[in-house]
Amino acid sequence: MKQIIYVLFFLVTLASVTASNIATAYVGVTVINDPPKIISITTSDPLEGEPLICNVVIEDEIEEAKAKYKWYNNNVLIEGQDRNVLEETFFKAGDVITCEATPNDLVQDGNPEHVSVTIKPKPLVSAITGAVIGFGESQGLLNSLLFLLLIAVVIFNVAYFLKKKR
């Protein structure tokens, strides 16, 4: 009988030691956070005098992933511009504007992506014909003025000959 009591005492002691080790054991869990990725990056197609908008679509397991923005005018960083909208005061017709976006999921950055666009001048509209008469070439304003002068000469000649016929 003493042997049975010793065996039971041994088993209870062994069970309590094993239970105490399990209770204080640590389980390690590693959460894998992949860096966010930019799926697409596009800009609006503004004319001179209009703001430029950079549109970014980000893929990440965290829904709160956002992009950090940098803007470049002819490959020169525009300081202090870190939103997805670049106001029209920072560029003119003919400038090449680049939007660089770096995705961030509040833990880490992903790879930056960029897109560039050349700013087009606003076309001039003739008040007489309603036709667009300037297309943004470097000589666009001169060509537009010459076109208006030609229209004025034609109208003057038609009016002169109509008056002379009477």
C-alpha positions in Angstrom: 0.0 0.0 0.0 2.9 2.3 0.7 4.1 1.7 -2.8 0.8 2.7 -4.3 0.8 5.9 -2.2 4.4 6.7 -3.3 3.4 6.1 -7.0 0.3 8.3 -6.6 2.4 11.0 -4.9 5.0 10.8 -7.6 2.3 11.1 -10.4 0.6 14.1 -8.7 4.0 15.8 -8.3 4.9 15.1 -11.9 1.5 16.3 -13.1 1.8 19.6 -11.1 5.4 20.2 -12.3 4.3 19.6 -15.9 1.3 21.8 -15.5 3.3 24.6 -14.0 5.8 24.4 -17.0 2.9 24.6 -19.5 1.4 27.6 -17.7 4.6 29.5 -17.9 5.6 28.5 -21.4 5.8 31.2 -24.1 4.4 30.8 -27.5 6.0 33.0 -30.2 3.9 34.3 -33.0 5.5 36.1 -36.0 3.2 38.3 -38.0 4.4 38.7 -41.6 3.8 42.2 -42.9 4.5 42.5 -46.6 5.4 46.0 -47.9 2.5 47.7 -49.6 2.6 47.9 -53.4 1.4 50.5 -55.9 -1.0 48.9 -58.4 -1.4 52.0 -60.5 -0.3 55.6 -60.6 -1.8 58.2 -63.0 -2.1 61.9 -63.2 -4.8 64.2 -64.5 -4.1 65.8 -67.9 -4.2 69.5 -67.0 -3.8 72.5 -69.1 -1.7 75.5 -67.9 -3.5 77.2 -65.0 -5.2 74.0 -63.7 -4.1 71.9 -60.7 -2.4 68.5 -61.3 -3.8 65.5 -59.5 -1.8 62.3 -58.8 -4.0 59.2 -58.4 -2.6 56.1 -56.7 -4.0 52.7 -56.0 -2.3 50.7 -53.3 -2.4 47.0 -52.5 -1.8 45.9 -48.9 -3.2 43.7 -46.2 -3.7 46.8 -44.0 -6.6 48.9 -45.3 -5.0 52.1 -43.9 -2.1 52.1 -46.4 -1.5 55.5 -47.8 1.0 57.1 -50.2 3.7 59.7 -49.5 4.1 62.2 -52.4 7.0 64.1 -54.0 6.7 66.4 -57.0 9.4 67.3 -59.5 9.3 70.1 -62.1 11.8 69.3 -64.9 13.6 66.8 -62.6 14.0 69.3 -59.7 12.2 68.5 -56.4 9.4 71.0 -55.5 10.1 71.5 -51.8 7.1 71.3 -49.4 4.7 69.7 -51.7 3.6 66.4 -50.2 -0.1 66.0 -51.1 -1.6 64.3 -54.1 -2.6 67.7 -55.7 0.0 70.1 -57.1 -1.4 73.6 -57.5 -1.0 75.4 -60.8 1.4 78.0 -59.4 4.2 75.5 -59.4 4.3 74.9 -63.2 3.7 76.5 -66.6 3.1 75.2 -70.1 5.9 73.0 -71.4 7.1 71.9 -67.9 7.5 68.1 -67.3 5.9 67.4 -63.9 6.7 64.1 -62.2 4.6 62.7 -59.3 6.5 60.2 -57.2 4.4 58.1 -54.7 5.8 55.8 -52.0 3.2 53.5 -50.4 3.3 53.2 -46.6 1.2 50.9 -44.3 2.1 52.6 -41.0 4.8 50.0 -40.5 7.0 50.1 -43.6 7.4 51.7 -47.0 7.0 50.0 -50.3 8.8 50.7 -53.5 8.2 54.2 -54.9 6.6 54.6 -58.3 6.4 57.7 -60.5 4.5 59.1 -63.5 5.3 62.2 -65.6 3.2 64.5 -67.7 4.0 67.5 -69.9 1.8 70.6 -69.2 -0.1 71.9 -72.2 -1.0 75.5 -72.6 -4.6 76.5 -72.6 -5.9 76.9 -76.2 -7.1 80.3 -77.2 -10.7 80.5 -78.4 -11.7 83.0 -81.1 -14.6 85.1 -80.0 -15.7 85.4 -83.7 -15.6 81.8 -84.8 -15.6 79.9 -81.5 -12.7 77.8 -83.1 -9.7 76.8 -81.1 -6.8 78.6 -82.6 -3.8 77.9 -80.4 -2.5 74.4 -79.7 0.5 75.0 -77.4 3.4 75.2 -79.8 6.0 77.7 -78.9 4.7 79.9 -81.7 1.1 79.3 -80.7 0.3 82.9 -79.6 1.9 84.4 -82.7 0.0 82.0 -85.0 -3.2 82.8 -83.2 -2.7 86.6 -83.6 -1.9 86.1 -87.3 -5.1 84.0 -87.7 -7.2 86.7 -86.1 -5.5 89.3 -88.3 -6.4 87.3 -91.4 -10.0 87.0 -90.3 -10.1 90.8 -89.7 -8.7 91.5 -93.2 -11.2 89.2 -94.8 -14.1 90.8 -92.9 -12.8 94.3 -93.8 -12.5 93.4 -97.5 -16.0 91.8 -97.6 -17.5 94.9 -95.9 -15.6 97.3 -98.3 -16.8 95.5 -101.4 -20.4 95.3 -100.2 -20.4 99.0 -99.5 -18.8 99.8 -102.9 -21.4 97.7 -104.7 -24.3 99.8 -103.4 
